[in-house]
Amino acid sequence: MTGPKITYLDGLRGAAALVVVLAHYLQVFLPSMFEARAQVSHFAFDQWIPRTPLNLFFNGNFAVCLFFVLSGFVLSFRFFRYRRRSVVAAALLRRYFRLAIPAVFSLLPAYALMKLDWNFYAEARGYTRATMPDPYTTIPSFAELLEQGFIHTFFGYGLAYNPVLWTMTYELFGSFLVYGLLLAFGKSRFRFVCYAAGLWFFRDSYYLGFVLGMLLSDLSAGAGRNLTALRPGFFPAAIGLLGLYLGSVPYVSWQGSVYAWLPLSPEGFPGAVTYRTAGAALVLLALLNSRTGQKLFAGRPMAYLGKLSFSLYLVHFAVLCSFSCLLFLLLEGRLSYGLNIAVTTLVSLPLVFALAHLMYRLIDKPVVGLLSRIRFAARSRRAAGRGVKNAAPEAEVRLAGRTRAGSPDPDS
């Protein structure tokens, strides 16, 4: 796997992060786009669009499933390319800190928002009819913030202060799942039995994405050994369209829709998470075989969006509940409801991107660089001292600082 492939996977991750942002804006201002209920509806279209593939533009859960599949793929691809357990051990040791430091910093805007009473979501939902619980009703405590950021967020599926952090527990333990399988079975001929067991055990869980991503990484690793290669032309496009269709399985009941034929057992398997995760894996498989798609997502705009993906994911919710809701309230009665949503969103997005850029430059990028540099520099010195010929090449060190993945975790 080459550098450009990492770049286009970054671009795909960036697009998924933007979908999450749009999903939360619609969840606040057009809740029926998620619930398809007349009680919270503002327009005729917001009750039928959620049951169509058009929900891809705001299906945040599909985007999260895509994050997890990408994590499984990128976390394991360097091992499958170079077959060195030392690469896995180094990544395992730094993984928690790679995720936790930006996550804790993302709680500071939420803390300030509550401390200064800048949360306007409760007032705004009186007009929007949003049913999402108010995330900023607790009494802010800096000690609790640290506990949430370093502990609860990663070991308790936590979401206090910053609701998007519920994915961090999956990201951390999903990473450990990948690393554990690599260390235990990565060089074994029986590893595909482990994949099969993992697919069954996590069949209706978000951890399914990590196993599927790892499987695709294994099958596509190494020159002349790409078992995921498809015939060019129709096949990648068809697989990609099928992936998008499964990924767009709606939040609401899909009886009477184009998804009605999909089986759904009383126990919930296969359920929405299963379908969306399978769809995410198919989208990735299609992109691995599409030069057009690779060029699109490796382009400068998408590459930049990929760099910001983790920061964009972390900071947007505080902007939504403060600035965006306040702007919406100020424009209420002066603009039509639809125009108010459009103006509020378009004015808010530059602020979200500006804060995400600052987060990336001041926190995210330095953390990636520091963790990668310290770990690999130490290993290189030891290798040089022992005269080991197989020390990691300099290109690998540079690559480690560039790759990004995850819930949109940027250093997978």
JOJO-V88540 format. One record per pair of residues at least 6 apart in sequence whose C-alpha atoms are under 6 Angstrom apart, sorted by the first residue. I is the first residue (numbers start at 0). J is the second residue. Records with the same first field share a line. If there is no record, write none. Layout:
I->J / J
This chain:
6->297
7->293 / 296 / 297
9->305
10->296 / 297 / 301 / 302 / 305
11->296
12->305
13->304 / 305 / 308
15->62
16->308 / 312
18->56 / 57 / 59
19->59
21->57
22->57 / 59
27->129
28->127
30->129
31->39 / 40 / 45
32->45 / 49
34->251
35->46
39->128
50->249
52->247
55->247
61->246 / 275
64->276
65->279
66->405 / 406 / 407
67->208 / 209 / 405
68->208 / 209 / 212
70->404 / 405 / 411
71->209 / 212 / 213
72->212 / 213 / 216
73->411
74->411
76->216
79->217 / 220
80->220 / 221
103->148
105->313 / 314
109->160 / 317
117->321
118->320 / 321
119->320 / 321 / 324 / 325
120->320 / 324
123->324
151->157
153->167 / 168
154->168
156->165 / 168
157->165
158->164 / 165
173->206
184->190
201->207
203->273
208->276
218->225 / 226 / 227
219->225 / 226 / 227
235->285
238->285
239->282 / 285
242->278 / 281 / 282
243->278
245->274 / 275 / 278
246->275 / 278
253->259
263->269
286->292
308->407
309->407 / 408 / 409
310->355 / 358 / 359
311->355
315->351
323->347
327->343
368->400
382->390
402->410
403->409 / 410 / 411
404->410 / 411
